[in-house]
Amino acid sequence: MKILLDTHVFLWWLSSSDQLAVQAVEAIGDPTNQVYVSVITL
């Protein structure tokens, strides 16, 4: 699956925030998924 993270999700994921659902953390961490971050975020 391809996943595009927006700025908030990317920052929450980096900080291990409780704002993200367990399913989202698992999907982002799944090595079979391709995770992308928008260049605007950077």
N, CA, C and O atoms as a CHARMM CRD file, in Angstrom:
* protein
*
  168
    1    1 MET  N      0.85300  -1.16600   0.00000 PROA 1      0.00000
    2    1 MET  CA     0.00000   0.00000   0.00000 PROA 1      0.00000
    3    1 MET  C      0.90500   1.23600   0.00000 PROA 1      0.00000
    4    1 MET  O      1.95900   1.23600   0.63600 PROA 1      0.00000
    5    2 LYS  N      0.50000   2.26800  -0.69900 PROA 2      0.00000
    6    2 LYS  CA     1.21100   3.54400  -0.70000 PROA 2      0.00000
    7    2 LYS  C      0.52500   4.47300   0.28600 PROA 2      0.00000
    8    2 LYS  O     -0.69800   4.61200   0.27700 PROA 2      0.00000
    9    3 ILE  N      1.32200   5.10700   1.13700 PROA 3      0.00000
   10    3 ILE  CA     0.78600   6.00300   2.17000 PROA 3      0.00000
   11    3 ILE  C      1.48600   7.34800   2.04200 PROA 3      0.00000
   12    3 ILE  O      2.71500   7.41400   2.04500 PROA 3      0.00000
   13    4 LEU  N      0.70600   8.42100   1.92800 PROA 4      0.00000
   14    4 LEU  CA     1.25000   9.78000   1.88200 PROA 4      0.00000
   15    4 LEU  C      0.90400  10.46100   3.20200 PROA 4      0.00000
   16    4 LEU  O     -0.26800  10.62200   3.54200 PROA 4      0.00000
   17    5 LEU  N      1.93500  10.85600   3.93600 PROA 5      0.00000
   18    5 LEU  CA     1.72700  11.50100   5.23300 PROA 5      0.00000
   19    5 LEU  C      1.67900  13.01200   5.06300 PROA 5      0.00000
   20    5 LEU  O      2.49400  13.59800   4.35100 PROA 5      0.00000
   21    6 ASP  N      0.71200  13.63000   5.72600 PROA 6      0.00000
   22    6 ASP  CA     0.70500  15.09000   5.74700 PROA 6      0.00000
   23    6 ASP  C      1.60100  15.54600   6.90600 PROA 6      0.00000
   24    6 ASP  O      2.13400  14.72000   7.64700 PROA 6      0.00000
   25    7 THR  N      1.76000  16.84300   7.05400 PROA 7      0.00000
   26    7 THR  CA     2.68500  17.38600   8.04700 PROA 7      0.00000
   27    7 THR  C      2.35300  16.93000   9.45700 PROA 7      0.00000
   28    7 THR  O      3.24300  16.49200  10.18600 PROA 7      0.00000
   29    8 HSD  N      1.09200  17.02400   9.85500 PROA 8      0.00000
   30    8 HSD  CA     0.70400  16.65600  11.22000 PROA 8      0.00000
   31    8 HSD  C      0.98000  15.18300  11.50200 PROA 8      0.00000
   32    8 HSD  O      1.55900  14.84400  12.53400 PROA 8      0.00000
   33    9 VAL  N      0.57400  14.32300  10.60400 PROA 9      0.00000
   34    9 VAL  CA     0.76800  12.88600  10.81500 PROA 9      0.00000
   35    9 VAL  C      2.26000  12.57100  10.87600 PROA 9      0.00000
   36    9 VAL  O      2.68900  11.78300  11.71900 PROA 9      0.00000
   37   10 PHE  N      3.04600  13.17100  10.00100 PROA 10     0.00000
   38   10 PHE  CA     4.48300  12.93300  10.00800 PROA 10     0.00000
   39   10 PHE  C      5.09700  13.34100  11.34600 PROA 10     0.00000
   40   10 PHE  O      5.87100  12.58100  11.92900 PROA 10     0.00000
   41   11 LEU  N      4.76100  14.52800  11.83500 PROA 11     0.00000
   42   11 LEU  CA     5.30800  14.99300  13.11500 PROA 11     0.00000
   43   11 LEU  C      4.81200  14.14900  14.28600 PROA 11     0.00000
   44   11 LEU  O      5.57600  13.84200  15.20200 PROA 11     0.00000
   45   12 TRP  N      3.53900  13.77600  14.25700 PROA 12     0.00000
   46   12 TRP  CA     3.00800  12.92400  15.32600 PROA 12     0.00000
   47   12 TRP  C      3.70300  11.56500  15.32000 PROA 12     0.00000
   48   12 TRP  O      4.00200  11.01300  16.37900 PROA 12     0.00000
   49   13 TRP  N      3.95900  11.02800  14.13300 PROA 13     0.00000
   50   13 TRP  CA     4.62000   9.72900  14.03200 PROA 13     0.00000
   51   13 TRP  C      6.05100   9.83000  14.54900 PROA 13     0.00000
   52   13 TRP  O      6.51400   8.94500  15.26900 PROA 13     0.00000
   53   14 LEU  N      6.76100  10.90900  14.18300 PROA 14     0.00000
   54   14 LEU  CA     8.13700  11.09300  14.64700 PROA 14     0.00000
   55   14 LEU  C      8.21000  11.20400  16.17000 PROA 14     0.00000
   56   14 LEU  O      9.15500  10.71200  16.78600 PROA 14     0.00000
   57   15 SER  N      7.22500  11.84200  16.76500 PROA 15     0.00000
   58   15 SER  CA     7.23900  12.06300  18.21300 PROA 15     0.00000
   59   15 SER  C      6.49600  10.98400  18.98600 PROA 15     0.00000
   60   15 SER  O      6.34000  11.09300  20.20300 PROA 15     0.00000
   61   16 SER  N      6.03800   9.95100  18.30100 PROA 16     0.00000
   62   16 SER  CA     5.27200   8.85800  18.94300 PROA 16     0.00000
   63   16 SER  C      4.07000   9.39800  19.71500 PROA 16     0.00000
   64   16 SER  O      3.78600   8.96500  20.83200 PROA 16     0.00000
   65   17 SER  N      3.38300  10.33600  19.10700 PROA 17     0.00000
   66   17 SER  CA     2.24000  10.99900  19.73700 PROA 17     0.00000
   67   17 SER  C      1.03500  10.07100  19.87200 PROA 17     0.00000
   68   17 SER  O      0.82800   9.16200  19.06800 PROA 17     0.00000
   69   18 ASP  N      0.25500  10.33000  20.90800 PROA 18     0.00000
   70   18 ASP  CA    -0.99300   9.60200  21.11400 PROA 18     0.00000
   71   18 ASP  C     -2.08500  10.05300  20.13800 PROA 18     0.00000
   72   18 ASP  O     -3.17000   9.47300  20.11300 PROA 18     0.00000
   73   19 GLN  N     -1.80200  11.08100  19.33900 PROA 19     0.00000
   74   19 GLN  CA    -2.77600  11.59100  18.37200 PROA 19     0.00000
   75   19 GLN  C     -3.05700  10.59000  17.24900 PROA 19     0.00000
   76   19 GLN  O     -4.11500  10.63000  16.62100 PROA 19     0.00000
   77   20 LEU  N     -2.09500   9.68900  17.00400 PROA 20     0.00000
   78   20 LEU  CA    -2.25800   8.71100  15.92600 PROA 20     0.00000
   79   20 LEU  C     -2.91700   7.44200  16.43100 PROA 20     0.00000
   80   20 LEU  O     -2.59000   6.94500  17.50900 PROA 20     0.00000
   81   21 ALA  N     -3.84000   6.92700  15.64800 PROA 21     0.00000
   82   21 ALA  CA    -4.47900   5.65300  15.97900 PROA 21     0.00000
   83   21 ALA  C     -3.46400   4.52800  15.83900 PROA 21     0.00000
   84   21 ALA  O     -2.52000   4.62200  15.05500 PROA 21     0.00000
   85   22 VAL  N     -3.66500   3.47900  16.59600 PROA 22     0.00000
   86   22 VAL  CA    -2.78000   2.31200  16.54900 PROA 22     0.00000
   87   22 VAL  C     -2.68700   1.77000  15.12500 PROA 22     0.00000
   88   22 VAL  O     -1.61100   1.36600  14.68400 PROA 22     0.00000
   89   23 GLN  N     -3.80000   1.76000  14.41200 PROA 23     0.00000
   90   23 GLN  CA    -3.80600   1.25600  13.04200 PROA 23     0.00000
   91   23 GLN  C     -2.89900   2.09600  12.13900 PROA 23     0.00000
   92   23 GLN  O     -2.23000   1.55600  11.25700 PROA 23     0.00000
   93   24 ALA  N     -2.87500   3.39500  12.35400 PROA 24     0.00000
   94   24 ALA  CA    -2.02500   4.27600  11.54400 PROA 24     0.00000
   95   24 ALA  C     -0.54800   4.00900  11.83100 PROA 24     0.00000
   96   24 ALA  O      0.26200   3.93000  10.90800 PROA 24     0.00000
   97   25 VAL  N     -0.20600   3.87300  13.09600 PROA 25     0.00000
   98   25 VAL  CA     1.18200   3.59200  13.47200 PROA 25     0.00000
   99   25 VAL  C      1.63300   2.26700  12.87100 PROA 25     0.00000
  100   25 VAL  O      2.75200   2.15200  12.37100 PROA 25     0.00000
  101   26 GLU  N      0.76300   1.27800  12.92100 PROA 26     0.00000
  102   26 GLU  CA     1.09500  -0.03200  12.34400 PROA 26     0.00000
  103   26 GLU  C      1.26800   0.05000  10.83100 PROA 26     0.00000
  104   26 GLU  O      2.18200  -0.55800  10.27500 PROA 26     0.00000
  105   27 ALA  N      0.39800   0.79600  10.16700 PROA 27     0.00000
  106   27 ALA  CA     0.47800   0.92700   8.70800 PROA 27     0.00000
  107   27 ALA  C      1.75800   1.65400   8.30000 PROA 27     0.00000
  108   27 ALA  O      2.41200   1.26000   7.33500 PROA 27     0.00000
  109   28 ILE  N      2.11700   2.70000   9.02000 PROA 28     0.00000
  110   28 ILE  CA     3.33000   3.45600   8.70600 PROA 28     0.00000
  111   28 ILE  C      4.56400   2.59700   8.96700 PROA 28     0.00000
  112   28 ILE  O      5.53200   2.66000   8.21000 PROA 28     0.00000
  113   29 GLY  N      4.53900   1.80900  10.01400 PROA 29     0.00000
  114   29 GLY  CA     5.67500   0.97800  10.37100 PROA 29     0.00000
  115   29 GLY  C      5.78600  -0.32500   9.61000 PROA 29     0.00000
  116   29 GLY  O      6.79600  -1.02000   9.72000 PROA 29     0.00000
  117   30 ASP  N      4.77400  -0.66600   8.84500 PROA 30     0.00000
  118   30 ASP  CA     4.77600  -1.92500   8.09500 PROA 30     0.00000
  119   30 ASP  C      5.77200  -1.82800   6.93000 PROA 30     0.00000
  120   30 ASP  O      5.60000  -0.99400   6.04100 PROA 30     0.00000
  121   31 PRO  N      6.81000  -2.67400   6.92700 PROA 31     0.00000
  122   31 PRO  CA     7.82400  -2.57600   5.87700 PROA 31     0.00000
  123   31 PRO  C      7.31500  -2.93100   4.47400 PROA 31     0.00000
  124   31 PRO  O      8.00300  -2.66400   3.48900 PROA 31     0.00000
  125   32 THR  N      6.14600  -3.51600   4.37200 PROA 32     0.00000
  126   32 THR  CA     5.59400  -3.82600   3.05300 PROA 32     0.00000
  127   32 THR  C      4.88600  -2.62300   2.42800 PROA 32     0.00000
  128   32 THR  O      4.55500  -2.64400   1.24200 PROA 32     0.00000
  129   33 ASN  N      4.65200  -1.57500   3.22400 PROA 33     0.00000
  130   33 ASN  CA     4.01500  -0.35700   2.71900 PROA 33     0.00000
  131   33 ASN  C      5.07700   0.63600   2.26700 PROA 33     0.00000
  132   33 ASN  O      6.17900   0.68300   2.81300 PROA 33     0.00000
  133   34 GLN  N      4.72500   1.42300   1.26300 PROA 34     0.00000
  134   34 GLN  CA     5.58900   2.51100   0.80300 PROA 34     0.00000
  135   34 GLN  C      5.06700   3.80400   1.42600 PROA 34     0.00000
  136   34 GLN  O      3.94500   4.22600   1.14600 PROA 34     0.00000
  137   35 VAL  N      5.88500   4.42800   2.26900 PROA 35     0.00000
  138   35 VAL  CA     5.46200   5.63400   2.98000 PROA 35     0.00000
  139   35 VAL  C      6.16300   6.85000   2.36600 PROA 35     0.00000
  140   35 VAL  O      7.38400   6.87000   2.20900 PROA 35     0.00000
  141   36 TYR  N      5.37100   7.84700   2.02800 PROA 36     0.00000
  142   36 TYR  CA     5.87200   9.06400   1.42600 PROA 36     0.00000
  143   36 TYR  C      5.50400  10.25300   2.30600 PROA 36     0.00000
  144   36 TYR  O      4.49200  10.25400   3.00600 PROA 36     0.00000
  145   37 VAL  N      6.37000  11.26700   2.23900 PROA 37     0.00000
  146   37 VAL  CA     6.11400  12.53900   2.92900 PROA 37     0.00000
  147   37 VAL  C      6.17400  13.61600   1.86900 PROA 37     0.00000
  148   37 VAL  O      7.10300  13.65200   1.06300 PROA 37     0.00000
  149   38 SER  N      5.19700  14.48300   1.86700 PROA 38     0.00000
  150   38 SER  CA     5.15800  15.56200   0.87300 PROA 38     0.00000
  151   38 SER  C      6.38500  16.45600   1.01800 PROA 38     0.00000
  152   38 SER  O      6.83800  16.72900   2.13000 PROA 38     0.00000
  153   39 VAL  N      6.90900  16.90100  -0.09300 PROA 39     0.00000
  154   39 VAL  CA     8.06800  17.79300  -0.07700 PROA 39     0.00000
  155   39 VAL  C      7.72300  19.12300   0.61200 PROA 39     0.00000
  156   39 VAL  O      8.61000  19.78500   1.15000 PROA 39     0.00000
  157   40 ILE  N      6.48400  19.50400   0.59900 PROA 40     0.00000
  158   40 ILE  CA     6.03300  20.72200   1.28200 PROA 40     0.00000
  159   40 ILE  C      6.29600  20.61600   2.78300 PROA 40     0.00000
  160   40 ILE  O      6.61500  21.61000   3.43500 PROA 40     0.00000
  161   41 THR  N      6.15900  19.39800   3.32900 PROA 41     0.00000
  162   41 THR  CA     6.38200  19.16600   4.75300 PROA 41     0.00000
  163   41 THR  C      7.81900  19.49700   5.13500 PROA 41     0.00000
  164   41 THR  O      8.07500  20.05000   6.20500 PROA 41     0.00000
  165   42 LEU  N      8.73700  19.16200   4.26900 PROA 42     0.00000
  166   42 LEU  CA    10.14300  19.37800   4.56900 PROA 42     0.00000
  167   42 LEU  C     10.50300  20.82900   4.48900 PROA 42     0.00000
  168   42 LEU  O     11.65700  21.19200   4.71400 PROA 42     0.00000
